[in-house]
Amino acid sequence: MSSAELFARAQRVIPGGVNSPVRSFRSVGGTPYFVERAEGPYVYDVDGRRYIDYVQSYGPGILGHAHPKVVEAVTRAAAAGTTYGAPTEAEVVLAEMVVDRIAGLESVRFVSSGTEATMSTIRLARGATGRNRIVKFAGCYHGHADSLLAAGGSGVASQGLSGCDGVTDGAVVDTVVAPYNVVPELDDTVAAVIVEPVAANMGLVAPVPGFLEGLRVACDAAGALLVFDEVITGFRLAVGGAAEYFGVTPDLWCFGKVIGGGLPVGAFGGRWDVMDHLAPLGGVYQAGTLSGNPLAMAAGRATLELLDADAHARLTATATRLADGLADALTGSGLTAVLPRVGPLLGLFFGDVPPTDFDEAQALADNGIYPQVFHALLERGVALAPGAYEALFPSLAHDDEVIEATISAAVEAAASVRVA
Ligand SMILES: *Cc1c(COP(=O)(O)O)cnc(C)c1O
């Protein structure tokens, strides 16, 4: 059955034919390709086409698809039963790995998605401080919990949703939205400031020097907790994530994506004096039938075991080659491309200057060029995310040959795009 046929069937039984809006191709036009299988840097669709994949499930695929070590770990775990509702050694091992890698993080709890991680972290921050307000930054995406859906990036931006139907005024009354890269004024009503240390859901927007340091100082002065949403940056920027990369230590961390090795996982953690407010130790309730799931723990462990400093250096080298090559390839024929990069993370905008906040990112993301380049690349076997607000995710499986093939495709793609 073809992608077109499957999409028609899907739309009859699944809203929009997709289980997450960014997959729908709404912001780029056309029909999504339905994936049959994937391996390393490639996905193969049901129409028999192969794509060099820079989506990598929006971040989890740091090793590339179907890494043999991950497949083996998941297979072995599945044979021993998929969920028990009782604790396992695998949870202890993965928790120890996280505590060992993230300096300043003493305790961690596993959940099943990044959304659960951020949602639970906000509840914990409020419970621990006895304060109500949270500060988030425009263009940062922290999953789809009600209180965090104000001015979000990723699908919230690409679907043209300014707010979100169904989110009550009451749910966001204690959410303050500030511009990214400006340290906000805080007072003693603020429980927490939550930030993507590198904003990777409005394309890629790097923190300006002093921003993260300034947040640390402002939070300390106001008695507010600093939360790094490292769902994308964690275990990607460095072994110790963004906290290590930038040398700024938050009070609480949120993780997801890489930490699950491609299975549904999130995690949140921090110092004991905050984390001990969680049930059963404290009064902040948080739970999950599938939290710490054995398959997910096995995939996460197998993934983290392969991510040492050398792996991050190799991934950064790959991302640098890709950023430089694509910038050259896509600039010309009336196009100007800029590829902001922070370590192994990169984004793609059609403009002269990398944006520093959501307004600037939106102006570039909505200039109409991305959808054309997206389709020109897809036709040539290179899959970017079907939306201009996403980062690119090269993996450790993207070798020199794959990067060269990508750049060659981009040269041809750029020549085919007409700029008005
Ligand atoms: C993807 C993402 C989330 C949400 O994670 P889900 O697993 O999709 O719920 C939260 N924060 C950031 C920074 C993300 O990129």
The ligand as a MOL file (V3000), in Angstrom:
LIG
                    3D

  0  0  0     0  0            999 V3000
M  V30 BEGIN CTAB
M  V30 COUNTS 15 15 0 0 0
M  V30 BEGIN ATOM
M  V30 1 C 10.2830 17.2720 22.3560 0
M  V30 2 C 10.4060 18.2090 23.4810 0
M  V30 3 C 9.5840 18.1290 24.6140 0
M  V30 4 C 8.4220 17.1690 24.6970 0
M  V30 5 O 8.8150 15.8450 24.6680 0
M  V30 6 P 7.7360 14.7250 24.2090 0
M  V30 7 O 8.4560 13.4350 24.4300 0
M  V30 8 O 7.4260 15.0220 22.7730 0
M  V30 9 O 6.5510 14.8700 25.0800 0
M  V30 10 C 9.8470 18.9650 25.6810 0
M  V30 11 N 10.8560 19.8540 25.6220 0
M  V30 12 C 11.6550 19.9710 24.5560 0
M  V30 13 C 12.7840 20.9560 24.5770 0
M  V30 14 C 11.4430 19.1680 23.4380 0
M  V30 15 O 12.2090 19.3230 22.3560 0
M  V30 END ATOM
M  V30 BEGIN BOND
M  V30 1 1 1 2
M  V30 2 1 2 3
M  V30 3 2 2 14
M  V30 4 1 3 4
M  V30 5 2 3 10
M  V30 6 1 4 5
M  V30 7 1 5 6
M  V30 8 2 6 7
M  V30 9 1 6 8
M  V30 10 1 6 9
M  V30 11 1 10 11
M  V30 12 2 11 12
M  V30 13 1 12 13
M  V30 14 1 12 14
M  V30 15 1 14 15
M  V30 END BOND
M  V30 END CTAB
M  END
